[in-house]
Amino acid sequence: MNLSNLSKILAKEPKYRYAQVNKAVWQDFIGSWDEVSNLPKALRETLALECPLEITAQIFKGKGHAGALKALITLEDERAIETVLIRQKEHRNTVCVSSQIGCPLNCAFCATGQFGFERNLTAEEIVEQVVFWERYLKKETSKNPNAVVEKVDNIVFMGMGEPFLNYAEFIKAVKFLNNPETLNIGARRLSVSTSGVVEGIKRLSGEKLQVNLAISLHAANDNLRRDLMPIAKKYALRELLRAVDNYIEKTGRRVMFEYLMIKNINDTDKDAADLAALMNKPLYMVNLIPYNPTGQFKASSPERIEKFKAVLEKNGVPATVRLSFGGDILAACGQLRGKKKK
């Protein structure tokens, strides 16, 4: 998919053509210009030649939870990125998008970091991931004339890469997705997860967008966090939480702290008590994430996770346990792409 020549082509057309094309691409989610019957044939042929809509991708369906699908999208430069669709009850659809090809942060538990960093994604390449799943949902629901037409409800920037290390393109994509003239997805339905890039948190707090913020924490002390996440050598917990508090003060919005549950690494009762002491602040909440093994670590048992959660709640810290989707489709960031490389 490449629409870089679109403005140039439409500059020669009546102004109302912009609205027709916008609706066709970003709301009707066409896969071919031939579908846009209200455009002249000659224009459709030009657009097909100079603004291809095709998205090359492989979809992987798991054997377990039917609601999780993963796609490996091949970009124009032949590099591949991952994106996940999570289909839940009541026709709720969440798309997880990548913001970089690979990742420079090399977190010990993450498959993406094992393959290094290649480049940032453009805003167009980020949006393309959402468009791919919108087309998929359109096609799937069209098979049943009585089915509810499903669309993407929520978008999470939690795929490959660190969004705040690609801030300009990330925020451009957010504004495009939120634009009523394009995909019109409400800002409160957009969430971004950062490993703790303080400058990015500060920049987001100044945006006039009610985007949800999540912090990848995974440890309640600096020593363990540095072992798991090298970025913690640059941003200590005190500095990170100061930036979060400033974000809350400016926006009044709750912040989610993500905590991977890794067996015998960060899941003891002491870890839970330390985390509770750190998180006992207004508008802080913790999301405990069952670990999807990628190599050297093992996942905490469901029983251990529940006991850990109970410690947090006993100390007044709101906590949830994320539903586990897609273990059998290698849904952890970077797993699928890594397998293809191997």
C-alpha positions in Angstrom: 0.0 0.0 0.0 1.5 3.3 -1.1 -0.5 6.5 -1.2 2.4 9.0 -1.5 1.2 10.1 -5.0 -2.4 10.5 -4.0 -2.4 14.3 -3.4 -0.6 14.9 -6.6 -3.1 12.9 -8.6 -6.2 14.4 -6.9 -4.8 17.9 -7.3 -6.0 17.8 -10.9 -9.5 16.6 -9.9 -12.6 18.4 -8.5 -12.3 19.1 -4.7 -15.1 16.6 -3.9 -12.9 13.8 -5.1 -10.8 14.1 -1.9 -13.9 13.3 0.2 -14.8 10.3 -2.0 -11.4 8.9 -1.9 -11.0 9.4 1.9 -14.3 7.6 2.5 -13.4 4.8 0.2 -9.9 4.1 1.7 -10.3 5.0 5.3 -13.9 4.2 6.1 -15.1 1.7 3.5 -11.6 0.0 3.6 -11.5 -0.9 -0.1 -8.9 -3.3 -1.3 -9.1 -2.3 -5.0 -9.8 1.0 -6.7 -12.3 -0.8 -8.9 -14.6 -0.9 -5.9 -15.0 2.8 -6.0 -17.8 3.1 -8.6 -18.3 6.8 -8.2 -14.8 7.6 -9.5 -14.3 7.8 -13.3 -12.7 4.8 -14.8 -9.7 6.7 -16.0 -9.0 8.0 -12.5 -9.4 4.5 -11.1 -6.8 3.2 -13.5 -4.4 5.9 -12.7 -4.8 5.3 -8.9 -4.4 1.6 -9.4 -1.1 2.2 -11.1 0.3 5.0 -8.9 -1.4 4.4 -5.6 -1.5 0.6 -5.0 -3.7 -0.5 -2.2 -2.4 -4.1 -1.8 -1.1 -5.1 1.6 1.1 -8.2 1.5 0.6 -10.3 4.7 0.3 -13.7 6.1 -2.3 -14.4 8.8 -1.6 -17.0 11.5 -4.5 -18.5 13.4 -4.0 -20.2 16.7 -5.3 -23.6 17.6 -6.3 -22.4 21.0 -8.1 -19.1 21.6 -10.2 -18.3 18.5 -10.0 -14.6 19.3 -6.4 -14.0 18.6 -4.9 -13.6 15.1 -1.4 -12.5 14.1 -0.3 -11.1 10.8 3.2 -10.7 9.4 3.1 -7.7 7.0 5.8 -7.3 4.4 6.6 -3.7 3.6 7.8 -2.2 0.3 11.5 -2.7 1.4 10.8 -6.4 2.0 11.1 -6.0 5.8 8.4 -7.6 7.9 6.4 -6.3 10.9 4.0 -7.9 13.2 0.5 -6.9 14.2 -2.2 -8.7 16.3 -6.0 -8.7 16.2 -7.8 -9.7 19.4 -11.4 -10.4 18.9 -13.4 -10.4 22.1 -17.1 -10.7 23.2 -19.7 -8.3 22.1 -17.9 -7.6 18.8 -15.0 -5.8 20.5 -11.8 -5.8 18.4 -8.4 -4.6 19.5 -5.4 -4.2 17.2 -1.9 -4.2 18.5 0.5 -2.3 16.2 4.2 -2.1 15.9 6.1 1.3 15.7 9.6 0.1 14.8 11.1 -2.8 12.9 12.9 -4.6 15.6 13.8 -2.7 18.8 17.0 -1.1 20.1 16.2 -1.6 23.8 17.1 -5.3 24.1 14.9 -6.2 27.1 15.9 -9.6 28.4 12.4 -11.1 28.2 11.5 -9.8 24.7 11.9 -11.6 21.4 11.9 -8.4 19.4 15.1 -7.1 21.0 16.9 -10.4 20.2 17.0 -9.4 16.6 18.2 -5.8 17.0 16.9 -2.6 15.5 16.5 -2.0 11.8 14.5 1.2 11.4 11.5 3.3 12.5 8.1 2.8 10.8 6.5 5.7 9.1 3.1 6.9 10.3 1.7 5.4 7.0 3.2 2.0 7.9 1.7 2.2 11.4 -1.8 3.1 10.0 -1.5 0.3 7.4 -1.6 -2.3 10.1 -5.0 -1.0 11.3 -6.3 -0.8 7.7 -5.2 -4.4 7.2 -7.4 -5.7 10.0 -10.3 -3.4 9.1 -10.3 -5.0 5.7 -10.1 -8.4 7.3 -13.1 -7.8 9.6 -15.1 -6.3 6.6 -14.4 -9.5 4.6 -15.2 -11.8 7.5 -18.5 -10.2 8.4 -19.6 -9.9 4.8 -19.7 -13.7 4.6 -22.8 -13.7 6.7 -25.5 -11.2 5.6 -27.1 -11.2 9.1 -23.8 -10.6 10.9 -23.0 -7.4 12.7 -20.5 -5.4 10.7 -17.4 -5.4 12.9 -14.7 -2.8 13.0 -11.6 -2.0 15.0 -12.6 -0.5 18.4 -9.3 -0.1 20.2 -5.7 0.3 19.1 -2.7 -0.4 21.4 0.8 0.7 20.5 2.3 -2.4 22.2 3.8 -4.3 19.3 7.4 -4.3 18.1 9.5 -1.4 19.1 9.4 1.6 21.5 6.9 4.1 20.3 8.5 7.1 22.1 11.8 6.5 20.2 9.8 7.1 17.1 7.7 9.9 18.6 7.1 12.1 15.5 5.7 9.2 13.4 3.8 7.7 16.4 2.0 10.9 17.2 1.3 11.6 13.5 -0.3 8.1 13.3 -2.3 8.8 16.4 -3.7 12.0 15.0 -4.5 10.4 11.7 -6.4 7.5 13.3 -8.3 9.9 15.5 -9.2 12.2 12.6 -13.0 12.2 12.0 -12.3 12.4 8.2 -10.2 9.2 8.2 -10.6 6.3 10.7 -12.3 8.4 13.4 -11.1 6.2 16.3 -11.6 8.0 19.6 -8.5 9.1 21.5 -9.6 7.2 24.6 -9.6 4.1 22.5 -5.9 4.6 21.7 -3.2 3.3 24.1 0.5 3.6 24.1 3.0 1.5 26.1 6.5 2.8 26.8 9.4 1.1 28.5 9.9 4.4 30.4 11.3 7.0 27.9 10.8 10.0 30.1 11.1 12.6 27.3 8.2 10.8 25.5 6.0 10.8 28.6 6.6 14.5 29.0 5.8 15.2 25.3 2.6 13.2 25.5 1.5 15.1 28.6 1.6 18.2 26.4 -0.6 16.8 23.6 -4.2 17.8 23.5 -5.2 14.1 23.1 -6.7 11.8 25.7 -4.6 8.9 24.8 -4.1 6.1 27.4 -0.6 5.7 28.8 0.9 2.4 30.0 4.3 1.9 31.5 6.2 -1.3 31.1 7.5 -1.7 34.6 8.2 -5.4 35.4 10.2 -4.8 38.5 9.8 -2.8 41.7 13.4 -1.9 42.3 16.2 -0.4 40.1 18.6 -3.3 40.3 16.2 -5.9 39.0 14.7 -3.6 36.5 18.2 -2.8 35.1 18.8 -6.5 34.7 15.6 -7.0 32.8 15.5 -3.7 30.9 18.7 -1.9 30.0 16.9 1.3 29.5 16.5 1.5 33.3 20.2 2.3 33.4 19.3 5.7 31.9 16.0 6.3 33.6 15.8 5.3 37.3 12.5 4.5 38.8 12.4 7.8 40.7 12.9 9.8 37.5 10.3 7.7 35.7 7.7 8.0 38.3 8.3 11.7 38.6 7.4 12.0 34.9 4.3 9.9 35.4 3.1 12.0 38.3 3.6 15.1 36.2 1.6 13.5 33.4 -1.2 12.7 35.8 -1.2 16.2 37.2 -1.4 17.7 33.7 -4.0 15.3 32.2 -5.9 13.9 35.2 -5.8 10.5 33.5 -5.1 7.1 35.1 -1.8 5.4 34.2 -1.5 1.6 33.7 1.7 -0.1 34.9 2.4 -3.4 33.1 4.1 -6.1 35.1 5.2 -9.4 33.4 4.9 -12.3 35.8 8.2 -14.2 35.4 8.7 -17.3 37.5 11.3 -17.0 40.3 12.4 -13.6 38.9 9.9 -11.0 39.9 6.9 -12.9 41.3 7.7 -13.4 45.0 5.6 -12.1 47.9 8.4 -9.6 48.6 8.2 -8.4 45.0 4.5 -8.0 45.4 5.0 -6.0 48.7 7.6 -3.8 47.1 5.4 -3.2 44.1 2.5 -2.3 46.3 4.5 0.3 48.2 5.7 1.8 44.9 2.2 1.8 43.3 0.1 3.1 46.2 -0.7 6.4 44.6 -3.9 7.9 43.1 -4.6 7.0 39.5 -2.0 4.3 39.5 -3.2 0.8 38.5 -1.3 -2.4 37.8 -1.9 -4.9 35.0 -0.3 -8.3 35.7 0.6 -10.0 32.5 1.1 -13.8 32.2 4.5 -14.2 30.6 4.6 -15.7 27.1 8.0 -17.5 27.2 10.5 -16.4 24.6 13.6 -18.2 25.8 15.5 -18.1 29.1 12.5 -17.3 31.4 9.5 -19.2 32.5 5.9 -18.0 33.2 4.6 -17.7 36.8 1.8 -20.1 37.5 -1.8 -18.9 37.6 -1.9 -19.6 41.3 1.2 -17.4 41.9 -0.3 -14.6 39.9 -3.5 -14.7 41.9 -1.5 -14.6 45.2 0.6 -11.7 43.9 -2.6 -9.8 42.9 -4.1 -10.4 46.3 -1.0 -8.7 48.0 -1.5 -5.7 45.8 -5.2 -5.4 46.5 -4.7 -5.9 50.2 -2.4 -2.9 50.1 -5.0 -0.7 48.2 -3.4 -1.0 44.7 -6.0 -1.6 41.9 -4.8 -4.7 40.0 -6.0 -6.7 37.0 -4.7 -9.8 35.3 -4.5 -9.5 31.5 -6.2 -12.3 29.6 -3.7 -14.4 27.8 -4.3 -14.5 24.0 -2.3 -16.1 21.2 0.4 -18.2 22.9 0.0 -20.7 20.1 0.5 -18.1 17.4 3.7 -16.8 18.9 1.9 -13.6 19.9 4.7 -12.2 22.0 6.4 -9.3 20.2 9.0 -10.5 17.7 8.3 -14.2 18.1 6.7 -14.7 14.7 9.2 -12.6 12.8 12.1 -14.3 14.6 10.8 -17.7 13.6 10.5 -16.7 10.0 14.1 -15.4 10.0 15.3 -18.6 11.5 
